[in-house]
């Protein structure tokens, strides 16, 4: 298959990038599972936005402080300054944010000095992603291919010409393109406990390692403090940070608070781990008692419903929670226009590292960062578009990829451990 532009991944970053590319160009989006099964769909809390110019200093400082000041300040400023325009664009696509009358309603989450987060119930990611997906599906120049697994890049002399992968029937295919954008999401599938979909296994990172594409801070992995504790296994159910932002408190087995719930995620998670170790318990408790029952039902209906299914009425009793792997702050190193160190190859969303998040992501910056830098990738491609001088047609040997899942998984895990030891 040959196309002008290829995007690997169907989360908000991949979809929004496609929607900002020229409509006269043919665009193919491939995704590893169903298009709706992306972590963007799972984002509960909301999306940050600069409320007005007086909010900039505190928004900037909150982001930097949460990231332990290892953030790239230029990238942080780009993200914050772009936020109002991004929100306006999302509204034009039909995204419905909560309002108080005609004005947006804002909530607050951990490590934010003030409310600046827009939301739609407790399914903000689903609200945004579903509308972007509908918009992409309505474009005649965009082709969406589900159940396509990328196993390699087509590259020569540090120029990317597309990808190799296989479809639902197991047939291998080459997709050649003038430009390729990697938007493959996080690495939760590499961990036993994670809020991510299990098929997100860092495939783009493995290919970056294989082909010498520069990576950045791949040991910076965020643990979310509160996921619902169960003994069922599989993907962990997230209890949004905005629950604590609205007043929920963390308790030990004796019903005692042991941490300021609005501290940065890594600090809260560490406090929970210490309390679990001290008590010899597999979890702690989260009480929503300080939140009015009608607010629980309207602001957090999905969390309320899911917990009921698990046997907990969050308006009447505390729930058991445990930290789980949640987000990847490192990734494929990119510049402010989302360009990688390989020509004609871009990376956006959680698989990329532009330095916005530093060592620890501030709550609800993920959707905003993904959208801002996905659009910047699209704008850069559009401004400097040039057809490839040639497109190679590699011969595929399926035997080469017979054990790719185990090999790539181990490649990424070894690289993360090596980087972790280097920082120690």
N, C-alpha and C positions, 0 to 999 in steps of 0.2 A: 504494500500500500504506500502511496505517496501523497503527501499533503503539504500545505504551506507551513502550518504551525501545529505542533503536537504538545498536548498538555497531559501529564501523567498524574491523575488524581482528581476527584470530583468533590472535594470539600470547598469551603468558601474561597480559599485562595485560588484554586484551579478554575472554579466557575467564574469568579469575578475578573480574573485575568482574561479569560476567554471573552467575556462581555465587554471588555475595554479594548479589545483588538479590532482592527479594521474589518468591517462586515463584508468587504470584497475579497477577503482572504479565506481560504478553506482551513477550518480548524477541526482537529480530531482530539477529543478527550477520551482517554482510556482510564478505566478504574478497576481495581483488583477484585471487587465484589459488586454488589448492587450499588448504584449511584448514591442511594440514600444512606448506605452504611459507611459513614465517615464520622470522624470524631467531632467535626464541626456541628453535626446534628445533635451531639450529646451535651453541648455547652449549655449550662443551665442559667447561671447568674445574670450575665448581661454583657454589654459592650461599653467601654469607657468613652467619654467624650469631653472635650474642653467646653465647659459651660459658658465662659466668657473670658476676656483677656485677664481679668484679675485672678482667674483660676490657674493660669499657666504656671506660675512659680511653684505652687504647691503640687500640682499634677506632675510636673517635672521632678520635683524633689521626692515625691512619694515613689515614683518609678525608679529613680536612682537609688534611693535608700533600700527599697525592697531587693534590688539587684546587687546590693553590697557595693555600689559605686563601681562595679565592673562593666557597666553598660557603656555603649557608644553614645555619648551625649548628642552627637549630630543626628543619629538615627532616632533617638528619643524625641528630639525636637521636631523632626520631620513627621513622626507619627502623631504627636499631639496637635501640631498645626494643621494637619490634614483631616482631623477627626470630624469637624462640623460638616465639611463637604462630603465625606464618606457617608455620614448619617443621612444627609439630604438625598444622596444617591440611593441609599437603601429604601428610604421612604418612597422614592419614585418607582421603585420595583414592587411596591406594595407591602413592604415590611411594616408591621403594626407594633409600635412601641407604646407602652403604658402612658396614659396622659391624665393629668388633673385638669379637667376642662379642656382648654385649647393648648395648654402648655405640657411639655414633657414632664413625666414623673421621674425622679432620680432616686436611686437607692445607693447604699454605701456597703462596701465590703472591707475585709481585713486589710490593714496597712494603708487605707485611704484616709486622708485627713478630713474629707468632706464627701457628701453624696455627689457622684458624677457619673453614675452608671445607668444607662437606659436598659430596659428589659421588656420582655413579653412573657408574663406569668413566670414560670421557672423552666421555660423551654426557648430561650432566646436564640440559641444556635439553630434549633430546628426551624424557627420562624424565619430567620435570615436565609439559611441554606435552601429551604424548600422554595422560597421565592426566586432565588438566584437560579436554581435548577430549572424551574418552570420557564424563566426567561431564556436560559440557554437552549432548552428544548424547543423553544419557539423560533429560534434563529435558523434560517435555511443554510447558513454557512457553517454551522456547528454540528458535528457528528459525535454522538456519545456511544462509546463501546463499553459495555459492562463485562465483568468476569474476564478481564484481560490482565495477565500477570507479567510484568516487566522482569526480565532476567538479565538483560545486558544493554549497554549502550552501543550504538553504531558510531564509532569515532575513529579518527585518523589524524595524526599530527596535531593533537590537542584541539580538534574541531569535532563537535558533535553533529551527527547527521540523522539522529533518530534513535529508536530503541528496537530491541528484539524481545519478543514475549510469546506467550501462548494463550489461546482462547479457551472457552469453556469446554470445547471438545478435545483439548490437549494438543491442537495443531499449532506448530510454531510459525510465527510470522515476523517479517520486518516491517516497521513503519518508518519510512524516511521522511524527513521534514527539513525545511530551511532553518527553523528554530525549534528548540525543545525546552519545555518548562517542566521541572520536577516539582510536584505539589503532593507528595506521597504521604504526608502526615508524620505521626510520631513513631515511637518505638515500643509501645506498651506490650505488644505481643511477645517481646523478649523476656517479660517478667511474669512471675507467678501471680502477683497481685497488682492489678492495674485497672484504671477506669477506661482504658482504651479498647477499641475493637481488637480482637485477637489476631486479625490478619495484618495489622500494622506492625511490621517486623523490621523496619529500618532498611528496606531494600535499596533505596537510593544511597544511603550511607555506605552500604557494602560495595556498590558500584563505584562510588567516589573513591573508596579505598583501593579498589581493583585498578582504577584508571588514573590514580594519582591526582585526583581533584582535591583541592585544598579544603580541609575541615576546620572547625573552630569549636573549642570548649565542649567536646562530645561527652565529657564526664559530668556536665551540668544537667542533672536530671531532677525534676521537681517531684516531691512527694506531697500529695494533697492530704491535709490533716483528717478530713472526715469523709469516709465512705461507709456505707451500711455494712456492719459485720454480719456475715452469714457463714454457714459451713457448707454452702452449696458449690463453691468453686466457680470458675468462669469469670466474666467481666464484673468488676466491682461497681455497685451503684453509688454514684456521687451524691453527697449531700452538700448542696451548693454553699459556697462561702457567704452568699447573701443571706442565708439563714442566720449565721452568726452576726452578719452586719445589721440585721433587724432585731437582734437582741438575744438569740439563743446562747446558752452557756454550756461549757464543758464541765463534767463532774466525774469524780472518781467513784469507786464502789461504795464509799461512805457518804456520797451525796455532797462532797466538798468541791468547790471550784479550785483549780490549781494553776490556771494560766489566764492571761489577758487574751480573750478570743480574737481580738482585732489586731494582734501582732502579725508580721509577715508569715506566710505559710510555712517556711522552713523552721521558723522559731516555734510555732504552734505544734507542728508535727514532732519536733524534737522533744517538746514538753510532754506530749502524749506518749511517745515511746518510753520516756523515763518513768512516767507514772505507771504504765503497763508493766515495766520491768520491776518497779518497786512493789507493786501489788501482786505480781505473778499472774496477771490477767491478760487475756487475748484481745481486750478492747477497753475503751472507756465509755462514758455515757454523754449524750447530747440532749439537753433539755430545752424545748421550745416554750416552756411555761411563761417566760416574759413576753411572748408574742401573742396578741389577741387571736382568738380562735378564728374569727372571720377573716383576718389577714392571712393566717396560715392557709385557709381554704382557697383564697383568691390569688395570693401571691405565689404560693407553692403547691398548686393542685396536683402536679405530676408526682412530686415527692410525697405528698399526703397520700395519694392513691397507691403508689408503689409500696410505701411502708405498711399501709393497711393490708395489702396482699401478703406481706411478709409477717403479718400478725402484730403490728405495732400501730397504735393510734397516736400520732405525734402531737395531737392537741390535748392528750390526756396523760401521756407517759413519756419518759425519756427513751431514747433509742441507742443501741450499742453501735459505736463507730470505731473505725481503725484507719490509720493512714495507709495510702496505696500510691504506687507510681501513677503519675498523672500527666506530666508535661515534660517536654524536652526543650531546654533552652539553647543547647548547642546545635550543631548540624553542619550542613554544607556552607562553607564560608562564602558570603555574598557581599557586594558593595551596596551603596544606597539605591541602586537601580536593579538590584536582585541578580546581578551578573555573577556567575561562578568563575573559577579560574580556567574553565574550558570554554573556548569560543563557541558561540551560538547555543550555549546552554545556560539556562536561568534556573533558579530555585526559589520557591516562595512558600509561605506558611511554616508549619512546625518543622519541616525537614530542613529549613534554611536557618542560618544564623547571621543576622545583620547587626547584632549587638544591642538590640532594644532592651532585652530582658536581663542582661547581665547574668549573675549567678543564680538569681531567683526571680521568677516572673511575678509581677504585681497582678492581683486578681482582676479579671475581665479586660486585660490588655491583649489577650491572645487573638480574639476575633478582629479587633481594631488593627493590630500589627499585620495580621495576615492580609486584610483587605487593602491597607495602605500600600504595602510593598508589592502586592500582586498587581495593583493598578500601575505602580511605577515600572514594573517589568513590562507590562503591556505598552505603556507610553514610550519606553526606551526602544522596544522592538519596533514599534510603529514609526518612530522618528528616524531610525537608522536601518530600516529594512532593506536587505539586499539578498537577492536570490543566491543560493549556493552555487558555486561554480560547477560542482558535480555532485552527484549523489551515488555513493557506492552501493552495490548490491551484494552484500556478504552471503556466503553459503552457510546455512545453518546446520550445525551438527548437534542434534538433540542429546547425544551422549555426553557432550560437554557440560550440559546443564542437568544431568540426571540426579545429582545430589546437591543442587544449588541451594535449597532451603537450609540444610544443615551447614553447608560451607559458608553461606552468607551470614547466617545467624552467628556462627562462631567467630567469623571475621570481625563483626561489629562488636560483639561482647569482649573479644580480646583487645580491640582498639580502645574501648571505653575503660577497661581495667588498666591498660598501659597509661592512658592519660590521667586516670585517677591517681595512680602511683607517682606519676611525674609531679603532680600538683602537691602531693603529700611531702 
